[in-house]
Structure formats: C-alpha cells, structure tokens
Amino acid sequence: MNKPKNLKEALASILSKEELSILITSFDVVGSIAVIEIPKPLMKKAKLIANALLSVNKHIKTVAMIKGAHKGTYRIQPLKVIAGKKSFETLYKESNCSFKVKLNKVFFSPRLSFERLRIAKLIKKDEVIGAFFAGIGPYPIIFAKHSPMKKAIAIELNPIAFKLLKENIELNKMQDKIIAVKGDVAKIVPKNYEHYFDRIVMPLPEGSKHFLETAFQGIKDYGIIHFYAFVQRENPFNETIDLIKAKAKEFNKKVKILFKRQVRSFSASKIQIVIDFQVLP
Ligand SMILES: C[S@@+](CC[C@H](N)C(=O)[O-])C[C@H]1O[C@@H](n2cnc3c(N)ncnc32)[C@H](O)[C@@H]1O
C-alpha cells in the first residue's frame, strides 16, 4: 500500500465517512509541535488522529491538543500533549530568526508572521520602537532583522516569556538593538519612556483599549501606533476608530488613520483587526 500523503489519507481506513467529514485538517506547527483542534464528537479518537499526524509528518515530534481559548493576563492557551514527545519546548523559525518557545507557559502564534514582516517593512532608518506586550520577542527581533530601526524597547509582564525574550534576543544576536524590560507597560512607559517612541506596536488584542492611554503617553508627535483589537465581525472598524479619536482628544492630539485590515478570524462573531494610525500635534 502507498504511504498516506496527508492526515485525511492516513485516517481513511480508521475513521468513518461522517467522522472524516468533521475532522479539522488544518493546524499550527510551532517548531516540532503540532497544535491541533479535535471536534468534540471525535474526542475518543484523539490519540488515533494524533498518531496518524506523527506518521505522515516526520518533522512533527509532539502533538498537542487545544483544551480551550487563550486565557488570563499572559494569554496562555491550555494544551495537552496527546502523542509523541511529552514536551512543550521547541525551537521555531520565522523570517530567518529563531525562537525558543515553551508553548504551555507563554503566548505564541505563528499566524502573526505576516503582520510582523508587514510592520518591519514600514520601519524607517533610526526609528525607536516600543514593542509592547513583547512575549518571547517575535515582533522586536523580526524588526531588528528586517528593518533599519535604531532600537526597540521590548516590554513583557510574564516572567517566563521575559526570560525567553532575553534568550531569544541573544540567540539572534540582537543585544545591541533590543532592550528587554520586565513589567507592566502601563507602569513602565509613563515612568521611563514618555513621548519617546517613533513607533509602537501593541499586539495584545484582548482588552487593548485599556492600553491606548499608555500608547499616547509613549508616542512622539508624528509617531505611528499599530493597534490590535478583537471586534465584532459586523462593521469591524468604526467603533475602534472612534475610541482612538476620543483618546487622542484627551491628549490634545489628532490622528490620521493610515491603514486597517482584518488580521484573522477569532470566532463565529469576532475577528482580530489592526489599525495603523499616526499621532499629530
Ligand atoms: C497576545 S500576547 C503577544 C506576545 C508576542 N507579541 C507575540 O506576538 O507572540 C500578549 C503578551 O502581552 C503580555 N502582557 C499582558 N499584559 C501586559 C502588560 N500590562 N504589560 C506588559 N506585557 C503584558 C502577556 O504576558 C503576553 O505575553
């Protein structure tokens, strides 16, 4: 018999037609870890599905099942290893950079790779970047690699993500370009980086509106903010743009909306968006 080419083929003789029709065949791969979603009716077959995945993809050493949505301040996704090596540690590569990741202790998503490069290409020579909510460092490290920026201040609250952020800065030899700061952006920015940044990236879509004030405190006149948010699918941009304009007014500033797009689908009713805007005096 020919070797199965993909997950569906590998499961063709194991699952029924109905089961195959609800199988979710797309999944994220972070280094050697596949992160899969198992529909409820297939839960009893989860291990069979995971082993089939290991058999068709030799690069995958661990299969982890999603057990719920990202949660808490650190935005960690509950996962459970169901096949292969029992480890959440891996090395992930993106845009010629390497990242050490501990998937059960930090947020990480390969789905934001397009966004990271998109913004890197907008950065001009000698810009100083505020990399808020830096996680394990993908935004500032990819900016350092692919833009002529001067430096980035990468701020992260989760102590484990912060440790990995520092390790990843070294791994990519970016110590001269990125300063890692541990703590809450809402405390660190007004204290140490008032009107300091040419550009701020805010990749914390959940509750991001609570940090708009911090962004206005940190940005220079004519600086640019990349603002992420979860919004309703219907009419997704207007409410967030009104919020940005209202906050600008509080700071006696104006804003120019430069760009907006849907980043990804989040649930049946919600999507993640990004709005790029410039702060004007
Ligand atoms: C959605 S994750 C994004 C991480 C990273 N930028 C990435 O793309 O992989 C948001 C990150 O913000 C951190 N965080 C949450 N609240 C914070 C705060 N007030 N100050 C600094 N970091 C915070 C979380 O621990 C988490 O690592």
The ligand as a Gaussian input file, in Angstrom:
#p B3LYP/6-31G(d) Opt

LIG

0 1
 C       -1.091000      38.171000      22.730000
 S        0.463000      38.025000      23.549000
 C        1.600000      38.594000      22.285000
 C        3.022000      38.175000      22.536000
 C        4.003000      38.433000      21.385000
 N        3.993000      39.817000      20.993000
 C        3.716000      37.527000      20.208000
 O        3.218000      38.028000      19.185000
 O        4.000000      36.336000      20.297000
 C        0.415000      39.379000      24.691000
 C        1.572000      39.415000      25.675000
 O        1.431000      40.574000      26.497000
 C        1.817000      40.252000      27.828000
 N        1.157000      41.254000      28.699000
 C       -0.132000      41.279000      29.111000
 N       -0.382000      42.390000      29.829000
 C        0.780000      43.098000      29.853000
 C        1.153000      44.356000      30.426000
 N        0.280000      45.100000      31.121000
 N        2.425000      44.788000      30.246000
 C        3.333000      44.041000      29.554000
 N        3.032000      42.846000      28.993000
 C        1.772000      42.389000      29.138000
 C        1.363000      38.816000      28.021000
 O        2.087000      38.166000      29.031000
 C        1.650000      38.228000      26.612000
 O        2.946000      37.668000      26.548000

